Amino acid sequence: MLKITVLVENKRSRHAVQGMQPRAGLSILLNDGVSRILFDTGPDDTFIHNARLMNKSLSNLSAVVLSHGHYDHCGGVRWLEHGTRIVCHPDIAQQRYACVRLPWRTVPLKKLSVTQNYTDFDMAYYREPCALSERFFWSGEIPVSRSVAYGVTDIATSEPDYVQDEGVLIWRSQQGLVIIIGCGHRGLENIVRHCIKITGEKRIHAIIGGLHLRTATPQKLIKARELLSELKPDVLMSCHCTGVWGRFWIGDKCRLSCGDEIFIS
């Protein structure tokens, strides 16, 4: 049994305890009775506040897994206990910016990364997939057939940011893979195909998390819907950057929100 507790998400669940604070970001606590893993930290210390309200201890975690280096997923790292084991891609601390490209220059709009000191933590950098426990796996870097840029990593050179550091968390259930996604920048199909390849498991039991479909083109939305029709996951719970438009197209009626607690058997 996998217990999933949403500590941070854009919207507050109607089931949330009083005082829970939603934030634009994501932080999910996962517990299968053997391992307790925090997936992302949200943008600030809100995950600590909400965990206390839900009586969820964040001490003695098996690991913290950071999906990628955007501030709304790793901004809360500084509030973790010193010495906490953090699993992530080696490029997690890369600088990145949202921008507008003009013919003569790149104009930064917003810094998407966060200046973070990781020296106080037990850092485990993995570009390749790795096992975190008997059932939990880190996907490592997800290969893509066509890279899509989400801003730049260097304003002066306009170096595109393909979010190569993005990975996902996998839990192997008896019914198939449970894939927990932070933002889905690398593309849903690329993510799922990669998870199948590295685990050898073709059954997808659940897809949970941000699918980055809130501003997707109709073509991308149709492809996502076709993929889900092919995979037929038993559980589909999107949130964060999936957006209302994205959830409508993929037929997801079970939005995951801040304060929700669900069980995957």
C-alpha positions as a Markdown table, in Angstrom:
| # | Residue | x | y | z |
|---|---|---|---|---|
| 1 | Met | 0.0 | 0.0 | 0.0 |
| 2 | Leu | 1.3 | 3.4 | -1.0 |
| 3 | Lys | 0.1 | 6.4 | 1.1 |
| 4 | Ile | 0.3 | 9.7 | -0.8 |
| 5 | Thr | -0.1 | 13.0 | 1.1 |
| 6 | Val | -0.1 | 16.3 | -0.8 |
| 7 | Leu | 1.6 | 18.9 | 1.3 |
| 8 | Val | 1.8 | 21.6 | -1.3 |
| 9 | Glu | -0.2 | 22.2 | -4.5 |
| 10 | Asn | -1.8 | 25.2 | -6.3 |
| 11 | Lys | -5.2 | 24.7 | -4.9 |
| 12 | Arg | -6.5 | 23.7 | -1.5 |
| 13 | Ser | -8.5 | 20.5 | -1.2 |
| 14 | Arg | -12.1 | 20.7 | 0.2 |
| 15 | His | -10.9 | 17.8 | 2.5 |
| 16 | Ala | -7.9 | 19.8 | 3.8 |
| 17 | Val | -7.6 | 20.5 | 7.5 |
| 18 | Gln | -8.2 | 24.1 | 8.6 |
| 19 | Gly | -5.2 | 26.4 | 8.1 |
| 20 | Met | -3.7 | 24.5 | 5.2 |
| 21 | Gln | -2.0 | 26.9 | 2.8 |
| 22 | Pro | -1.9 | 26.2 | -1.0 |
| 23 | Arg | 1.0 | 27.5 | -3.1 |
| 24 | Ala | 1.9 | 27.4 | -6.7 |
| 25 | Gly | 4.2 | 24.4 | -6.6 |
| 26 | Leu | 4.3 | 20.8 | -5.5 |
| 27 | Ser | 5.4 | 18.7 | -2.5 |
| 28 | Ile | 4.2 | 15.2 | -1.9 |
| 29 | Leu | 5.0 | 12.8 | 1.0 |
| 30 | Leu | 5.0 | 9.1 | 0.0 |
| 31 | Asn | 5.0 | 6.2 | 2.5 |
| 32 | Asp | 4.8 | 2.5 | 1.6 |
| 33 | Gly | 5.4 | 1.2 | 5.1 |
| 34 | Val | 9.1 | 0.7 | 4.3 |
| 35 | Ser | 10.3 | 4.0 | 2.9 |
| 36 | Arg | 9.2 | 7.6 | 3.5 |
| 37 | Ile | 10.1 | 9.8 | 0.6 |
| 38 | Leu | 9.4 | 13.5 | 0.1 |
| 39 | Phe | 8.9 | 14.3 | -3.6 |
| 40 | Asp | 9.7 | 18.0 | -4.1 |
| 41 | Thr | 9.5 | 20.8 | -1.5 |
| 42 | Gly | 7.4 | 23.4 | -3.1 |
| 43 | Pro | 8.6 | 27.1 | -3.3 |
| 44 | Asp | 9.2 | 27.8 | 0.4 |
| 45 | Asp | 8.6 | 26.5 | 4.0 |
| 46 | Thr | 4.8 | 26.0 | 3.3 |
| 47 | Phe | 5.4 | 22.2 | 3.2 |
| 48 | Ile | 6.7 | 22.3 | 6.8 |
| 49 | His | 3.6 | 24.3 | 7.9 |
| 50 | Asn | 1.1 | 22.0 | 6.2 |
| 51 | Ala | 2.9 | 18.8 | 7.4 |
| 52 | Arg | 2.5 | 20.0 | 11.0 |
| 53 | Leu | -1.2 | 20.7 | 10.5 |
| 54 | Met | -1.6 | 17.2 | 9.1 |
| 55 | Asn | 0.5 | 15.6 | 11.9 |
| 56 | Lys | 3.1 | 14.3 | 9.3 |
| 57 | Ser | 6.6 | 14.1 | 10.6 |
| 58 | Leu | 9.3 | 15.1 | 8.1 |
| 59 | Ser | 12.1 | 13.7 | 10.3 |
| 60 | Asn | 13.9 | 10.5 | 9.4 |
| 61 | Leu | 12.9 | 10.6 | 5.8 |
| 62 | Ser | 14.4 | 7.9 | 3.6 |
| 63 | Ala | 15.1 | 10.5 | 1.0 |
| 64 | Val | 14.0 | 13.8 | -0.5 |
| 65 | Val | 13.7 | 13.5 | -4.3 |
| 66 | Leu | 13.8 | 16.7 | -6.3 |
| 67 | Ser | 12.1 | 16.4 | -9.7 |
| 68 | His | 14.0 | 19.4 | -11.2 |
| 69 | Gly | 15.5 | 22.8 | -10.4 |
| 70 | His | 12.6 | 25.2 | -10.8 |
| 71 | Tyr | 11.9 | 27.2 | -7.6 |
| 72 | Asp | 8.4 | 25.9 | -7.1 |
| 73 | His | 9.7 | 22.4 | -6.7 |
| 74 | Cys | 13.0 | 22.9 | -4.8 |
| 75 | Gly | 12.6 | 26.3 | -3.1 |
| 76 | Gly | 11.9 | 24.7 | 0.2 |
| 77 | Val | 15.2 | 22.8 | 0.5 |
| 78 | Arg | 16.7 | 25.3 | 2.9 |
| 79 | Trp | 14.1 | 24.3 | 5.5 |
| 80 | Leu | 15.0 | 20.6 | 5.4 |
| 81 | Glu | 16.9 | 19.1 | 8.3 |
| 82 | His | 20.7 | 19.3 | 7.8 |
| 83 | Gly | 22.1 | 16.0 | 6.6 |
| 84 | Thr | 18.9 | 15.0 | 4.8 |
| 85 | Arg | 19.6 | 12.7 | 1.9 |
| 86 | Ile | 18.6 | 14.4 | -1.4 |
| 87 | Val | 18.3 | 12.5 | -4.7 |
| 88 | Cys | 18.4 | 14.6 | -7.9 |
| 89 | His | 20.0 | 15.2 | -11.2 |
| 90 | Pro | 23.5 | 16.8 | -11.2 |
| 91 | Asp | 22.2 | 19.9 | -13.0 |
| 92 | Ile | 19.7 | 20.7 | -10.3 |
| 93 | Ala | 21.4 | 24.0 | -9.3 |
| 94 | Gln | 21.6 | 25.4 | -12.9 |
| 95 | Gln | 20.5 | 29.0 | -13.3 |
| 96 | Arg | 17.4 | 29.4 | -15.4 |
| 97 | Tyr | 15.0 | 32.2 | -16.5 |
| 98 | Ala | 11.7 | 32.7 | -18.3 |
| 99 | Cys | 12.3 | 35.2 | -21.1 |
| 100 | Val | 11.1 | 36.8 | -24.3 |
| 101 | Arg | 13.3 | 36.4 | -27.3 |
| 102 | Leu | 13.6 | 39.5 | -29.5 |
| 103 | Pro | 15.6 | 39.6 | -32.7 |
| 104 | Trp | 18.4 | 41.6 | -31.1 |
| 105 | Arg | 18.3 | 40.4 | -27.5 |
| 106 | Thr | 16.8 | 38.0 | -24.9 |
| 107 | Val | 14.7 | 39.8 | -22.2 |
| 108 | Pro | 14.5 | 38.0 | -18.9 |
| 109 | Leu | 11.0 | 38.0 | -17.3 |
| 110 | Lys | 11.4 | 35.9 | -14.2 |
| 111 | Lys | 14.1 | 33.8 | -12.5 |
| 112 | Leu | 12.9 | 30.2 | -12.4 |
| 113 | Ser | 15.8 | 28.8 | -10.4 |
| 114 | Val | 16.7 | 29.4 | -6.8 |
| 115 | Thr | 20.1 | 30.1 | -5.3 |
| 116 | Gln | 20.6 | 27.1 | -3.0 |
| 117 | Asn | 23.4 | 25.9 | -0.8 |
| 118 | Tyr | 23.4 | 22.1 | -0.9 |
| 119 | Thr | 26.5 | 21.5 | 1.1 |
| 120 | Asp | 24.5 | 20.9 | 4.3 |
| 121 | Phe | 22.8 | 17.9 | 2.8 |
| 122 | Asp | 23.7 | 14.4 | 1.9 |
| 123 | Met | 23.5 | 14.9 | -1.9 |
| 124 | Ala | 23.1 | 11.9 | -4.2 |
| 125 | Tyr | 23.4 | 13.1 | -7.8 |
| 126 | Tyr | 22.2 | 10.6 | -10.4 |
| 127 | Arg | 22.0 | 11.2 | -14.1 |
| 128 | Glu | 21.2 | 7.5 | -14.6 |
| 129 | Pro | 18.2 | 5.6 | -13.1 |
| 130 | Cys | 18.7 | 4.1 | -9.6 |
| 131 | Ala | 16.8 | 2.1 | -7.0 |
| 132 | Leu | 16.0 | 4.0 | -3.8 |
| 133 | Ser | 14.4 | 0.9 | -2.2 |
| 134 | Glu | 12.8 | -2.4 | -3.2 |
| 135 | Arg | 9.9 | -0.5 | -4.8 |
| 136 | Phe | 10.9 | 3.1 | -5.2 |
| 137 | Phe | 13.1 | 4.1 | -8.2 |
| 138 | Trp | 14.5 | 7.4 | -9.5 |
| 139 | Ser | 14.2 | 7.7 | -13.3 |
| 140 | Gly | 17.3 | 9.6 | -13.9 |
| 141 | Glu | 17.5 | 11.9 | -17.0 |
| 142 | Ile | 14.6 | 11.3 | -19.4 |
| 143 | Pro | 15.7 | 11.1 | -23.1 |
| 144 | Val | 13.5 | 13.0 | -25.6 |
| 145 | Ser | 13.1 | 12.7 | -29.3 |
| 146 | Arg | 12.6 | 16.5 | -29.7 |
| 147 | Ser | 13.9 | 18.9 | -27.2 |
| 148 | Val | 11.6 | 21.7 | -26.1 |
| 149 | Ala | 13.0 | 24.8 | -24.5 |
| 150 | Tyr | 11.4 | 26.4 | -21.4 |
| 151 | Gly | 13.3 | 29.6 | -21.1 |
| 152 | Val | 17.1 | 30.0 | -21.0 |
| 153 | Thr | 20.0 | 29.1 | -18.7 |
| 154 | Asp | 22.2 | 32.0 | -19.6 |
| 155 | Ile | 20.8 | 35.5 | -20.5 |
| 156 | Ala | 23.9 | 36.6 | -22.2 |
| 157 | Thr | 24.2 | 33.7 | -24.6 |
| 158 | Ser | 20.5 | 32.8 | -24.8 |
| 159 | Glu | 21.4 | 29.2 | -24.1 |
| 160 | Pro | 18.0 | 27.3 | -24.2 |
| 161 | Asp | 16.8 | 25.5 | -21.1 |
| 162 | Tyr | 15.5 | 22.0 | -22.0 |
| 163 | Val | 15.0 | 21.1 | -18.4 |
| 164 | Gln | 17.3 | 18.1 | -18.8 |
| 165 | Asp | 17.5 | 17.7 | -15.0 |
| 166 | Glu | 13.9 | 16.6 | -14.8 |
| 167 | Gly | 13.3 | 13.1 | -13.5 |
| 168 | Val | 10.3 | 11.3 | -12.0 |
| 169 | Leu | 9.7 | 9.0 | -9.0 |
| 170 | Ile | 8.5 | 5.4 | -9.7 |
| 171 | Trp | 6.9 | 3.0 | -7.3 |
| 172 | Arg | 6.4 | -0.6 | -8.4 |
| 173 | Ser | 3.0 | -1.9 | -7.3 |
| 174 | Gln | 1.7 | -5.4 | -8.0 |
| 175 | Gln | -0.7 | -3.9 | -10.6 |
| 176 | Gly | 2.1 | -2.0 | -12.5 |
| 177 | Leu | 4.1 | 1.2 | -12.2 |
| 178 | Val | 3.0 | 4.2 | -10.2 |
| 179 | Ile | 4.7 | 7.3 | -11.8 |
| 180 | Ile | 4.9 | 10.5 | -9.8 |
| 181 | Ile | 5.7 | 13.5 | -12.0 |
| 182 | Gly | 6.7 | 17.0 | -10.9 |
| 183 | Cys | 6.0 | 19.1 | -14.0 |
| 184 | Gly | 6.2 | 16.9 | -17.1 |
| 185 | His | 8.5 | 19.3 | -19.1 |
| 186 | Arg | 10.1 | 16.3 | -20.8 |
| 187 | Gly | 6.7 | 15.2 | -22.2 |
| 188 | Leu | 4.3 | 12.6 | -20.9 |
| 189 | Glu | 5.0 | 10.1 | -23.6 |
| 190 | Asn | 8.8 | 10.4 | -23.2 |
| 191 | Ile | 8.4 | 10.0 | -19.4 |
| 192 | Val | 6.2 | 6.9 | -19.6 |
| 193 | Arg | 8.2 | 5.2 | -22.3 |
| 194 | His | 11.4 | 5.8 | -20.3 |
| 195 | Cys | 9.9 | 4.3 | -17.1 |
| 196 | Ile | 8.7 | 1.2 | -19.0 |
| 197 | Lys | 12.2 | 0.8 | -20.6 |
| 198 | Ile | 14.2 | 1.1 | -17.4 |
| 199 | Thr | 11.9 | -1.1 | -15.3 |
| 200 | Gly | 10.8 | -3.7 | -17.9 |
| 201 | Glu | 7.2 | -3.3 | -16.6 |
| 202 | Lys | 4.7 | -2.4 | -19.3 |
| 203 | Arg | 1.6 | -2.0 | -17.0 |
| 204 | Ile | 0.9 | 1.5 | -15.8 |
| 205 | His | -1.2 | 1.4 | -12.7 |
| 206 | Ala | -1.2 | 5.2 | -11.9 |
| 207 | Ile | 0.0 | 8.5 | -13.2 |
| 208 | Ile | 0.1 | 11.3 | -10.6 |
| 209 | Gly | 1.3 | 14.9 | -10.6 |
| 210 | Gly | 1.9 | 17.8 | -13.0 |
| 211 | Leu | 1.6 | 17.1 | -16.7 |
| 212 | His | 2.3 | 20.7 | -18.0 |
| 213 | Leu | -0.7 | 20.9 | -20.2 |
| 214 | Arg | -2.2 | 24.2 | -19.0 |
| 215 | Thr | -1.1 | 26.1 | -22.2 |
| 216 | Ala | -0.7 | 23.0 | -24.5 |
| 217 | Thr | -1.7 | 23.2 | -28.1 |
| 218 | Pro | -4.7 | 21.1 | -29.3 |
| 219 | Gln | -2.3 | 18.8 | -31.1 |
| 220 | Lys | -0.4 | 18.1 | -27.9 |
| 221 | Leu | -3.6 | 17.6 | -25.9 |
| 222 | Ile | -4.9 | 15.1 | -28.5 |
| 223 | Lys | -1.6 | 13.1 | -28.3 |
| 224 | Ala | -1.8 | 13.0 | -24.5 |
| 225 | Arg | -5.3 | 11.8 | -24.6 |
| 226 | Glu | -4.4 | 9.1 | -27.2 |
| 227 | Leu | -1.5 | 8.0 | -25.1 |
| 228 | Leu | -3.6 | 7.6 | -22.0 |
| 229 | Ser | -6.2 | 5.7 | -24.0 |
| 230 | Glu | -3.5 | 3.3 | -25.0 |
| 231 | Leu | -2.0 | 2.9 | -21.5 |
| 232 | Lys | -5.3 | 2.8 | -19.7 |
| 233 | Pro | -3.9 | 3.6 | -16.2 |
| 234 | Asp | -6.1 | 2.5 | -13.3 |
| 235 | Val | -5.5 | 5.8 | -11.6 |
| 236 | Leu | -5.0 | 9.2 | -13.1 |
| 237 | Met | -4.6 | 12.2 | -10.8 |
| 238 | Ser | -3.1 | 15.3 | -12.3 |
| 239 | Cys | -2.4 | 18.6 | -10.5 |
| 240 | His | -0.2 | 21.7 | -10.5 |
| 241 | Cys | 0.7 | 22.7 | -14.1 |
| 242 | Thr | -1.8 | 20.4 | -15.8 |
| 243 | Gly | -4.4 | 23.1 | -15.8 |
| 244 | Val | -8.1 | 23.1 | -16.1 |
| 245 | Trp | -7.9 | 22.9 | -19.9 |
| 246 | Gly | -5.4 | 20.0 | -19.8 |
| 247 | Arg | -7.5 | 18.1 | -17.3 |
| 248 | Phe | -10.6 | 18.6 | -19.4 |
| 249 | Trp | -8.9 | 17.1 | -22.5 |
| 250 | Ile | -7.4 | 14.1 | -20.8 |
| 251 | Gly | -10.6 | 13.3 | -19.0 |
| 252 | Asp | -9.1 | 13.6 | -15.5 |
| 253 | Lys | -11.9 | 14.0 | -12.9 |
| 254 | Cys | -9.8 | 13.3 | -9.8 |
| 255 | Arg | -7.7 | 16.5 | -9.3 |
| 256 | Leu | -5.1 | 16.1 | -6.6 |
| 257 | Ser | -5.0 | 19.2 | -4.3 |
| 258 | Cys | -3.2 | 20.5 | -1.2 |
| 259 | Gly | -4.3 | 18.5 | 1.8 |
| 260 | Asp | -5.5 | 15.4 | 0.0 |
| 261 | Glu | -4.5 | 12.0 | 1.2 |
| 262 | Ile | -4.9 | 8.9 | -1.0 |
| 263 | Phe | -3.9 | 5.3 | -1.0 |
| 264 | Ile | -2.6 | 3.2 | -3.9 |
| 265 | Ser | -2.8 | -0.5 | -3.4 |
